[in-house]
Amino acid sequence: MLLRRARPAKTLISLVPMIDVMLILLVFFMVTSSYLNLDMMPMVESAEEAQTGAPADAAAPLLIRIAADGQPQIRGQPLNAAELTGLIQARLAENPLASVIVLPSGAATTQQLVTVMDIATRAGATRLRLIRLEARP
C-alpha cells in the first residue's frame, strides 16, 4: 500500500497587513507635517500686473520682504521708508482690510523688523502678519 502525504496548500501572501501599515504611516505623516499656504503670498506678478503696474486683486496681501541689510523690498524692489509708507497707504485706500505680510530674512535684525512693522502700522495697516521661514535639519 502506497500512502501519499497530502500536499500542503500554498501559503497565500496577504496584503492586508501591509495596507494597514501604509495607512497608519499616511495618517502619521499627515498629522506631523506642517503645511504652508504659499498661495497667500503674491510671489509672481500676473500678466495684468506686469502691464499696468497695479495689482490685479486689491484684496491680495502685500508681502514686504526684509533683506539681510534691513532694506524692505516689495517684489524685489528696495524701498525707503517714505516709499513704503506711500505704497501701504495706497493699498489700504483701495481695500481698508488689506493684509500686510512681513517676511524677514534670517540675517535681518530685530530692530530692522520692528522698524518695518512700525512703518506699516503708522501707514494704517491693521492686519499685519509676520512670517518666519525655517530651514529644516
C-alpha positions in Angstrom: 0.0 0.0 0.0 1.4 3.3 -1.0 0.5 6.3 1.1 0.9 9.7 -0.2 1.1 12.7 2.0 -1.3 15.4 1.3 0.5 18.4 -0.2 0.2 21.4 2.0 -1.8 24.2 0.4 0.3 27.1 -0.9 0.5 29.8 1.6 -1.1 33.0 0.4 0.7 36.3 1.0 -1.8 38.7 2.3 -1.6 42.4 1.5 -3.9 43.4 4.3 -1.2 44.0 7.0 0.9 46.0 4.5 -2.1 48.2 3.6 -2.8 48.7 7.3 0.8 49.8 8.0 0.7 52.1 5.0 -2.5 53.8 6.1 -1.1 54.2 9.6 2.1 55.8 8.1 0.0 58.1 5.9 -2.0 59.3 8.9 1.1 59.8 10.9 2.9 61.9 8.2 -0.2 63.9 7.6 -0.6 64.8 11.2 3.1 65.6 11.9 3.8 67.6 8.8 3.3 71.3 8.6 1.7 72.9 5.6 2.5 76.4 4.3 -0.1 78.0 2.2 2.2 79.7 -0.3 -0.7 80.8 -2.5 -1.4 83.5 0.0 1.8 85.3 -0.8 1.9 87.2 -4.1 5.3 85.8 -5.3 4.8 86.1 -9.1 3.3 89.0 -10.9 0.4 88.2 -13.2 0.3 89.4 -16.8 -2.1 92.2 -15.9 0.1 93.4 -13.1 3.2 93.5 -15.3 1.4 95.6 -18.0 -0.4 98.1 -15.7 1.9 98.1 -12.7 -1.0 97.9 -10.4 -2.0 94.7 -8.5 -4.8 92.7 -10.2 -6.5 91.9 -6.9 -6.8 94.7 -4.3 -7.7 92.0 -1.7 -4.4 90.2 -2.2 -2.0 90.6 0.7 1.0 92.9 0.4 4.2 91.0 1.0 7.1 93.0 2.4 10.4 91.2 2.4 13.2 92.4 4.7 16.6 91.8 3.1 19.7 90.8 5.0 20.8 94.5 5.0 17.5 95.6 6.6 16.1 97.2 3.4 12.4 96.5 2.9 11.6 95.1 -0.6 8.4 94.5 -2.5 8.7 92.2 -5.4 12.5 92.6 -5.4 12.4 96.4 -5.5 14.0 98.1 -2.5 12.0 100.9 -0.9 12.9 103.6 1.6 10.5 104.4 4.5 8.6 107.1 2.6 8.0 104.9 -0.5 6.9 102.0 1.7 4.5 104.2 3.6 3.0 105.6 0.4 2.6 102.1 -1.1 0.9 100.8 2.0 -1.4 103.8 2.2 -2.3 103.4 -1.5 -3.1 99.7 -0.9 -5.2 100.5 2.1 -7.1 103.2 0.2 -8.2 100.5 -2.3 -9.0 98.0 0.5 -9.0 99.1 4.1 -8.9 95.5 5.3 -5.9 94.6 3.2 -3.4 92.3 4.9 0.3 93.2 5.1 2.7 90.3 5.5 6.3 90.8 6.7 8.8 88.2 5.8 12.3 89.0 7.3 15.5 87.4 6.1 17.3 85.2 8.5 20.1 87.8 8.7 17.8 90.7 9.4 18.0 92.1 12.9 15.1 92.5 15.3 15.4 96.3 15.1 15.0 96.2 11.3 11.9 94.1 11.7 10.4 96.4 14.3 11.2 99.4 12.0 9.3 97.9 9.1 6.4 96.9 11.3 6.3 100.4 12.8 6.2 101.9 9.3 3.3 99.6 8.3 1.3 100.4 11.4 1.9 104.2 11.1 0.7 103.9 7.5 -2.6 102.5 8.8 -2.2 98.7 8.4 -4.4 96.9 11.0 -3.9 93.4 9.6 -0.2 92.9 10.0 1.3 89.4 9.9 4.8 88.1 10.4 6.1 85.0 8.7 9.3 83.2 9.7 10.6 80.5 7.4 12.8 78.0 9.0 15.3 75.7 7.4 14.6 72.1 8.4 17.6 70.0 9.5 
